Amino acid sequence: MKSATVNRKAFELLENGKIAARIAHLQAKTAEKHEITKDRIVAELAKIAFADIRQAVKWGSTPLDTTSENASPNGLNIYPVALVPSELIADDIAAAVSEVSLTQSGVKIRMYDKKSALVDLAKMLGFMVEKHEHTGKDGEKLAPTVIQLVPVSATNDHSANPSA
């Protein structure tokens, strides 16, 4: 079945009130089973949105000695960086950490995307409203956009068309 056909059939099924009600019931049941609420979602997003990486990583203001034989790279100033031990990181900060891994150059820490969390929060709390126009002026049907195509022949003057 083609993708367009699948999408059309899915839309038709969702238009059926009984099917839509059943889907809504199953979604609510799953949310209840896992204790997923809007408040919990907002709380988790807030942890990511307002996390301060300085609560998970410490770095110094004095460069390390780069003159010793173990110094690298290329004699550049290297500032000390250290992860805060996991048992000392607050739960709210730990929830914002997406990855801690050991690489060839040291330990890498990655936080979840702060901007995405802020946007999601703003949408959930109604600070950003996505507008989808489904009607025209005064609730009338939207007028279709009409584009008139004008054929250009080889004998026409192309002065009106700068690309010709």
C-alpha positions in Angstrom: 0.0 0.0 0.0 1.3 3.5 -0.9 2.1 5.9 1.9 -0.6 8.3 0.8 -3.2 5.5 0.9 -2.1 4.5 4.4 -2.3 8.1 5.6 -5.8 8.5 4.0 -7.0 5.2 5.6 -5.6 6.2 9.0 -7.3 9.6 8.8 -10.6 7.9 7.9 -10.2 5.5 10.9 -9.5 8.4 13.3 -12.6 10.2 12.0 -14.6 7.2 13.4 -15.8 8.3 16.8 -15.6 4.8 18.3 -12.0 4.3 17.2 -10.9 7.8 18.4 -12.6 7.1 21.8 -10.9 3.7 22.1 -7.5 5.3 21.3 -8.1 8.0 23.8 -9.0 5.4 26.4 -5.9 3.3 25.8 -3.7 6.4 26.0 -5.3 7.5 29.3 -4.9 4.0 30.7 -1.2 3.9 29.8 -0.6 7.3 31.3 -2.3 6.3 34.5 -0.4 3.0 34.7 2.9 4.8 34.4 1.8 7.8 36.4 2.4 10.2 33.5 0.8 13.5 34.2 1.2 17.0 32.7 2.7 18.1 36.0 5.4 15.4 35.9 6.2 16.2 32.3 6.5 19.9 33.1 8.7 19.1 36.2 11.1 16.9 34.1 11.3 19.5 31.3 12.0 22.2 33.9 14.9 20.2 35.3 16.4 20.2 31.8 15.5 23.8 31.0 16.9 25.3 34.2 19.9 22.9 34.9 23.2 24.6 35.5 26.1 22.5 34.2 28.3 24.0 36.9 26.5 21.7 39.3 27.8 18.7 37.5 31.2 19.8 36.2 33.9 21.9 37.8 36.6 23.8 35.9 39.5 25.9 37.0 40.6 29.4 36.2 44.3 28.6 36.3 45.8 26.7 33.4 47.7 23.5 34.1 51.5 23.4 33.6 51.9 22.8 29.9 55.7 22.7 29.9 56.0 19.2 31.4 56.6 16.2 29.1 53.0 14.9 29.8 51.4 18.2 28.8 49.3 18.4 25.7 48.1 19.6 23.2 50.8 21.6 21.5 51.6 23.7 24.6 48.2 25.4 24.7 46.8 26.5 28.0 44.8 23.6 29.4 42.3 24.3 32.2 41.5 21.6 34.7 38.0 20.1 34.3 36.5 17.5 36.6 33.1 15.9 37.0 31.4 16.2 40.3 31.0 12.7 41.7 27.6 11.2 40.9 26.6 10.8 44.5 27.1 14.6 45.0 25.0 15.7 42.0 21.5 16.8 42.9 18.7 14.7 41.4 17.4 17.7 39.4 20.8 18.2 37.8 21.3 14.4 37.2 18.0 14.4 35.3 19.4 16.9 32.9 22.5 14.8 32.1 22.1 12.8 28.9 25.5 11.2 28.6 28.7 10.6 30.5 31.3 8.7 28.6 35.0 8.1 28.6 36.8 9.1 25.4 40.4 9.0 24.3 40.8 12.6 25.4 39.0 12.3 28.7 35.6 12.2 30.2 32.7 13.7 28.2 29.5 15.0 29.7 26.5 16.0 27.7 23.4 17.7 28.9 20.0 17.5 27.3 19.0 20.3 25.0 18.1 23.3 27.1 16.5 25.2 24.3 14.2 22.3 23.2 13.1 21.9 26.8 12.3 25.6 27.1 10.3 25.6 23.9 8.4 22.5 25.0 7.6 24.1 28.3 6.5 27.3 26.7 4.1 25.4 24.4 2.7 23.2 27.3 2.1 26.2 29.5 0.5 28.2 26.7 3.2 30.8 26.3 3.6 29.9 22.6 0.5 29.3 20.6 0.8 27.5 17.3 -1.7 28.9 14.9 -3.3 26.8 12.2 -5.8 28.6 10.1 -8.7 26.4 9.1 -11.1 29.1 8.1 -11.0 32.3 6.2 -12.2 35.7 7.2 -15.3 35.6 9.4 -15.2 31.8 9.5 -15.7 31.4 5.8 -14.0 28.7 3.8 -10.4 29.4 2.8 -10.2 30.6 -0.8 -7.8 28.5 -2.9 -4.7 30.2 -4.1 -4.9 30.7 -7.9 -1.7 30.8 -9.9 -1.9 31.6 -13.5 0.8 30.1 -15.7 1.6 32.0 -18.8 3.5 30.1 -21.5 6.5 31.7 -22.9 7.3 31.0 -26.6 10.7 31.2 -28.2 9.5 34.1 -30.4 8.3 36.2 -27.5 10.3 39.2 -26.3 12.2 38.1 -23.2 12.8 41.6 -21.9 10.2 41.1 -19.2 12.0 37.9 -18.0 15.5 38.9 -16.9 16.7 35.3 -16.6 16.0 34.5 -20.2 
